[in-house]
Amino acid sequence: MAKVLIVYGSTTGNTELVADQIGNLLKANGKEVTLKNVLNATVGELGQNYDLTVLGASTWGEDEIELQEDFVPFYEELDKAELNGKKVAVFGCGDSSYTYFCGAVDLLEQKMKELGATLVNEPLRIDGDPSSAAQDIKEWVEEIGNSL
């Protein structure tokens, strides 16, 4: 059974809701899922004993890209993660009315590439209320599930 680690940072609850949906869909497809709030995760866990690592963060800030506040210290430690050649997927929530729509996703995607991780699909960017993106989430999860 494939093992998946999902680490998310959420302030308003939207990213947490999406992380839960991703986890539930993966479980329904026979994957073993560990879901962690970024406050309870360490970069040392990433890629270790997991077939796939999924990272999710929301974006804040209008003048520059700002990661969800709980995710900032984790992001700053990511260079210590051993993700070279490991499978990774990235998602996030944002608001397309801002200059940097889902900029946190862009930062995570770039960092994963720098670390030599293998992105299994295009990152998922959710605009506004995630309840209206249920089909997009389902299709995205099917893609990452097929990579395992």
ChimeraX commands (.cxc) that place a marker at each C-alpha (Angstrom):
marker #1 position 0.00,0.00,0.00 radius 0.5
marker #1 position 1.38,3.39,-1.03 radius 0.5
marker #1 position 2.06,5.81,1.82 radius 0.5
marker #1 position 1.36,9.53,1.46 radius 0.5
marker #1 position 2.32,12.41,3.75 radius 0.5
marker #1 position 0.24,15.59,3.49 radius 0.5
marker #1 position 1.60,18.70,5.23 radius 0.5
marker #1 position -0.48,21.88,5.14 radius 0.5
marker #1 position -0.59,25.37,6.61 radius 0.5
marker #1 position -3.98,27.02,7.03 radius 0.5
marker #1 position -5.19,30.24,8.61 radius 0.5
marker #1 position -8.82,30.52,7.50 radius 0.5
marker #1 position -9.38,26.77,7.28 radius 0.5
marker #1 position -9.62,26.58,3.48 radius 0.5
marker #1 position -6.26,24.87,2.97 radius 0.5
marker #1 position -6.99,22.49,5.84 radius 0.5
marker #1 position -10.32,21.63,4.22 radius 0.5
marker #1 position -8.59,20.87,0.92 radius 0.5
marker #1 position -5.90,18.81,2.68 radius 0.5
marker #1 position -8.66,16.77,4.35 radius 0.5
marker #1 position -10.41,16.25,0.99 radius 0.5
marker #1 position -7.16,15.14,-0.64 radius 0.5
marker #1 position -6.47,12.75,2.22 radius 0.5
marker #1 position -9.96,11.26,2.14 radius 0.5
marker #1 position -9.87,10.76,-1.63 radius 0.5
marker #1 position -6.47,9.08,-1.43 radius 0.5
marker #1 position -7.67,6.82,1.40 radius 0.5
marker #1 position -10.72,5.88,-0.66 radius 0.5
marker #1 position -8.29,4.79,-3.36 radius 0.5
marker #1 position -6.40,2.50,-0.99 radius 0.5
marker #1 position -3.53,4.79,0.01 radius 0.5
marker #1 position -2.23,5.07,3.56 radius 0.5
marker #1 position -2.37,8.78,4.44 radius 0.5
marker #1 position -0.69,10.78,7.19 radius 0.5
marker #1 position -2.14,14.29,7.46 radius 0.5
marker #1 position -0.20,16.92,9.42 radius 0.5
marker #1 position -0.63,20.57,10.19 radius 0.5
marker #1 position 2.71,22.21,9.38 radius 0.5
marker #1 position 3.02,23.13,13.07 radius 0.5
marker #1 position 3.28,19.41,13.87 radius 0.5
marker #1 position 5.58,18.43,11.01 radius 0.5
marker #1 position 9.33,18.52,10.44 radius 0.5
marker #1 position 11.20,18.81,7.15 radius 0.5
marker #1 position 13.08,15.65,8.12 radius 0.5
marker #1 position 9.87,13.66,7.59 radius 0.5
marker #1 position 9.48,14.75,3.98 radius 0.5
marker #1 position 10.10,11.93,1.55 radius 0.5
marker #1 position 11.15,9.58,4.34 radius 0.5
marker #1 position 9.14,6.36,4.50 radius 0.5
marker #1 position 6.56,7.91,2.15 radius 0.5
marker #1 position 5.93,7.22,-1.51 radius 0.5
marker #1 position 4.56,10.73,-2.02 radius 0.5
marker #1 position 4.78,14.00,-0.11 radius 0.5
marker #1 position 2.01,16.57,-0.63 radius 0.5
marker #1 position 2.57,20.17,0.51 radius 0.5
marker #1 position -0.19,22.77,0.78 radius 0.5
marker #1 position -0.14,26.42,1.77 radius 0.5
marker #1 position -2.28,29.46,1.25 radius 0.5
marker #1 position -0.98,32.79,-0.02 radius 0.5
marker #1 position -1.15,36.12,1.79 radius 0.5
marker #1 position -0.01,39.60,0.91 radius 0.5
marker #1 position -0.74,41.96,-1.93 radius 0.5
marker #1 position 2.62,43.69,-2.43 radius 0.5
marker #1 position 4.72,40.52,-2.29 radius 0.5
marker #1 position 4.22,36.79,-2.03 radius 0.5
marker #1 position 3.69,35.74,1.56 radius 0.5
marker #1 position 3.34,32.17,2.71 radius 0.5
marker #1 position 0.73,31.26,5.27 radius 0.5
marker #1 position 2.34,32.38,8.55 radius 0.5
marker #1 position 2.68,28.92,10.14 radius 0.5
marker #1 position 4.36,27.65,6.96 radius 0.5
marker #1 position 7.15,30.27,6.94 radius 0.5
marker #1 position 9.55,28.58,9.44 radius 0.5
marker #1 position 8.96,25.21,7.74 radius 0.5
marker #1 position 9.67,26.70,4.31 radius 0.5
marker #1 position 12.89,28.27,5.60 radius 0.5
marker #1 position 14.07,24.80,6.69 radius 0.5
marker #1 position 13.18,23.04,3.41 radius 0.5
marker #1 position 16.78,23.08,2.15 radius 0.5
marker #1 position 17.46,20.41,4.80 radius 0.5
marker #1 position 14.81,18.08,3.35 radius 0.5
marker #1 position 16.08,15.04,1.47 radius 0.5
marker #1 position 13.72,15.17,-1.49 radius 0.5
marker #1 position 16.07,14.51,-4.39 radius 0.5
marker #1 position 14.26,12.06,-6.67 radius 0.5
marker #1 position 11.27,11.84,-4.30 radius 0.5
marker #1 position 7.70,12.23,-5.55 radius 0.5
marker #1 position 6.00,15.48,-4.51 radius 0.5
marker #1 position 2.73,17.28,-5.21 radius 0.5
marker #1 position 1.88,20.87,-4.29 radius 0.5
marker #1 position -1.43,22.67,-3.75 radius 0.5
marker #1 position -2.71,25.89,-2.29 radius 0.5
marker #1 position -5.58,28.30,-1.90 radius 0.5
marker #1 position -5.60,31.91,-2.96 radius 0.5
marker #1 position -7.62,34.75,-4.39 radius 0.5
marker #1 position -7.20,35.64,-8.06 radius 0.5
marker #1 position -8.03,39.29,-7.34 radius 0.5
marker #1 position -4.55,39.61,-5.77 radius 0.5
marker #1 position -1.41,40.23,-7.81 radius 0.5
marker #1 position 0.24,36.98,-6.71 radius 0.5
marker #1 position -2.57,34.44,-7.05 radius 0.5
marker #1 position -1.41,31.30,-5.23 radius 0.5
marker #1 position 2.13,32.67,-5.03 radius 0.5
marker #1 position 2.87,30.29,-2.15 radius 0.5
marker #1 position 2.27,27.41,-4.57 radius 0.5
marker #1 position 4.77,28.97,-6.98 radius 0.5
marker #1 position 7.34,29.25,-4.18 radius 0.5
marker #1 position 6.83,25.63,-3.12 radius 0.5
marker #1 position 6.98,24.39,-6.71 radius 0.5
marker #1 position 10.25,26.24,-7.30 radius 0.5
marker #1 position 11.75,24.99,-4.05 radius 0.5
marker #1 position 10.84,21.38,-4.89 radius 0.5
marker #1 position 12.58,21.73,-8.26 radius 0.5
marker #1 position 15.66,23.20,-6.56 radius 0.5
marker #1 position 15.74,20.21,-4.19 radius 0.5
marker #1 position 15.55,17.75,-7.08 radius 0.5
marker #1 position 12.10,16.46,-6.15 radius 0.5
marker #1 position 9.90,14.94,-8.85 radius 0.5
marker #1 position 6.65,16.87,-9.20 radius 0.5
marker #1 position 4.07,14.24,-10.14 radius 0.5
marker #1 position 1.65,16.73,-11.74 radius 0.5
marker #1 position 0.87,20.40,-12.12 radius 0.5
marker #1 position 0.25,22.13,-8.79 radius 0.5
marker #1 position -3.37,22.63,-7.74 radius 0.5
marker #1 position -4.35,26.28,-7.35 radius 0.5
marker #1 position -7.75,26.93,-5.79 radius 0.5
marker #1 position -9.36,30.32,-6.24 radius 0.5
marker #1 position -11.50,31.36,-3.27 radius 0.5
marker #1 position -13.95,28.94,-1.66 radius 0.5
marker #1 position -12.66,25.37,-2.06 radius 0.5
marker #1 position -16.18,23.93,-1.96 radius 0.5
marker #1 position -16.63,25.14,-5.53 radius 0.5
marker #1 position -13.48,23.27,-6.61 radius 0.5
marker #1 position -14.52,19.74,-5.58 radius 0.5
marker #1 position -14.25,18.36,-9.12 radius 0.5
marker #1 position -10.84,19.98,-9.69 radius 0.5
marker #1 position -9.60,18.50,-6.41 radius 0.5
marker #1 position -10.92,15.05,-7.32 radius 0.5
marker #1 position -9.24,15.11,-10.74 radius 0.5
marker #1 position -5.97,16.36,-9.25 radius 0.5
marker #1 position -5.99,13.60,-6.64 radius 0.5
marker #1 position -6.62,11.00,-9.35 radius 0.5
marker #1 position -3.49,12.28,-11.15 radius 0.5
marker #1 position -1.30,12.03,-8.07 radius 0.5
marker #1 position -2.79,8.66,-7.18 radius 0.5
marker #1 position -1.89,7.36,-10.64 radius 0.5
marker #1 position 1.74,8.31,-10.01 radius 0.5
marker #1 position 1.98,5.78,-7.18 radius 0.5
marker link #1:1,2 radius 0.2
marker link #1:2,3 radius 0.2
marker link #1:3,4 radius 0.2
marker link #1:4,5 radius 0.2
marker link #1:5,6 radius 0.2
marker link #1:6,7 radius 0.2
marker link #1:7,8 radius 0.2
marker link #1:8,9 radius 0.2
marker link #1:9,10 radius 0.2
marker link #1:10,11 radius 0.2
marker link #1:11,12 radius 0.2
marker link #1:12,13 radius 0.2
marker link #1:13,14 radius 0.2
marker link #1:14,15 radius 0.2
marker link #1:15,16 radius 0.2
marker link #1:16,17 radius 0.2
marker link #1:17,18 radius 0.2
marker link #1:18,19 radius 0.2
marker link #1:19,20 radius 0.2
marker link #1:20,21 radius 0.2
marker link #1:21,22 radius 0.2
marker link #1:22,23 radius 0.2
marker link #1:23,24 radius 0.2
marker link #1:24,25 radius 0.2
marker link #1:25,26 radius 0.2
marker link #1:26,27 radius 0.2
marker link #1:27,28 radius 0.2
marker link #1:28,29 radius 0.2
marker link #1:29,30 radius 0.2
marker link #1:30,31 radius 0.2
marker link #1:31,32 radius 0.2
marker link #1:32,33 radius 0.2
marker link #1:33,34 radius 0.2
marker link #1:34,35 radius 0.2
marker link #1:35,36 radius 0.2
marker link #1:36,37 radius 0.2
marker link #1:37,38 radius 0.2
marker link #1:38,39 radius 0.2
marker link #1:39,40 radius 0.2
marker link #1:40,41 radius 0.2
marker link #1:41,42 radius 0.2
marker link #1:42,43 radius 0.2
marker link #1:43,44 radius 0.2
marker link #1:44,45 radius 0.2
marker link #1:45,46 radius 0.2
marker link #1:46,47 radius 0.2
marker link #1:47,48 radius 0.2
marker link #1:48,49 radius 0.2
marker link #1:49,50 radius 0.2
marker link #1:50,51 radius 0.2
marker link #1:51,52 radius 0.2
marker link #1:52,53 radius 0.2
marker link #1:53,54 radius 0.2
marker link #1:54,55 radius 0.2
marker link #1:55,56 radius 0.2
marker link #1:56,57 radius 0.2
marker link #1:57,58 radius 0.2
marker link #1:58,59 radius 0.2
marker link #1:59,60 radius 0.2
marker link #1:60,61 radius 0.2
marker link #1:61,62 radius 0.2
marker link #1:62,63 radius 0.2
marker link #1:63,64 radius 0.2
marker link #1:64,65 radius 0.2
marker link #1:65,66 radius 0.2
marker link #1:66,67 radius 0.2
marker link #1:67,68 radius 0.2
marker link #1:68,69 radius 0.2
marker link #1:69,70 radius 0.2
marker link #1:70,71 radius 0.2
marker link #1:71,72 radius 0.2
marker link #1:72,73 radius 0.2
marker link #1:73,74 radius 0.2
marker link #1:74,75 radius 0.2
marker link #1:75,76 radius 0.2
marker link #1:76,77 radius 0.2
marker link #1:77,78 radius 0.2
marker link #1:78,79 radius 0.2
marker link #1:79,80 radius 0.2
marker link #1:80,81 radius 0.2
marker link #1:81,82 radius 0.2
marker link #1:82,83 radius 0.2
marker link #1:83,84 radius 0.2
marker link #1:84,85 radius 0.2
marker link #1:85,86 radius 0.2
marker link #1:86,87 radius 0.2
marker link #1:87,88 radius 0.2
marker link #1:88,89 radius 0.2
marker link #1:89,90 radius 0.2
marker link #1:90,91 radius 0.2
marker link #1:91,92 radius 0.2
marker link #1:92,93 radius 0.2
marker link #1:93,94 radius 0.2
marker link #1:94,95 radius 0.2
marker link #1:95,96 radius 0.2
marker link #1:96,97 radius 0.2
marker link #1:97,98 radius 0.2
marker link #1:98,99 radius 0.2
marker link #1:99,100 radius 0.2
marker link #1:100,101 radius 0.2
marker link #1:101,102 radius 0.2
marker link #1:102,103 radius 0.2
marker link #1:103,104 radius 0.2
marker link #1:104,105 radius 0.2
marker link #1:105,106 radius 0.2
marker link #1:106,107 radius 0.2
marker link #1:107,108 radius 0.2
marker link #1:108,109 radius 0.2
marker link #1:109,110 radius 0.2
marker link #1:110,111 radius 0.2
marker link #1:111,112 radius 0.2
marker link #1:112,113 radius 0.2
marker link #1:113,114 radius 0.2
marker link #1:114,115 radius 0.2
marker link #1:115,116 radius 0.2
marker link #1:116,117 radius 0.2
marker link #1:117,118 radius 0.2
marker link #1:118,119 radius 0.2
marker link #1:119,120 radius 0.2
marker link #1:120,121 radius 0.2
marker link #1:121,122 radius 0.2
marker link #1:122,123 radius 0.2
marker link #1:123,124 radius 0.2
marker link #1:124,125 radius 0.2
marker link #1:125,126 radius 0.2
marker link #1:126,127 radius 0.2
marker link #1:127,128 radius 0.2
marker link #1:128,129 radius 0.2
marker link #1:129,130 radius 0.2
marker link #1:130,131 radius 0.2
marker link #1:131,132 radius 0.2
marker link #1:132,133 radius 0.2
marker link #1:133,134 radius 0.2
marker link #1:134,135 radius 0.2
marker link #1:135,136 radius 0.2
marker link #1:136,137 radius 0.2
marker link #1:137,138 radius 0.2
marker link #1:138,139 radius 0.2
marker link #1:139,140 radius 0.2
marker link #1:140,141 radius 0.2
marker link #1:141,142 radius 0.2
marker link #1:142,143 radius 0.2
marker link #1:143,144 radius 0.2
marker link #1:144,145 radius 0.2
marker link #1:145,146 radius 0.2
marker link #1:146,147 radius 0.2
marker link #1:147,148 radius 0.2
view
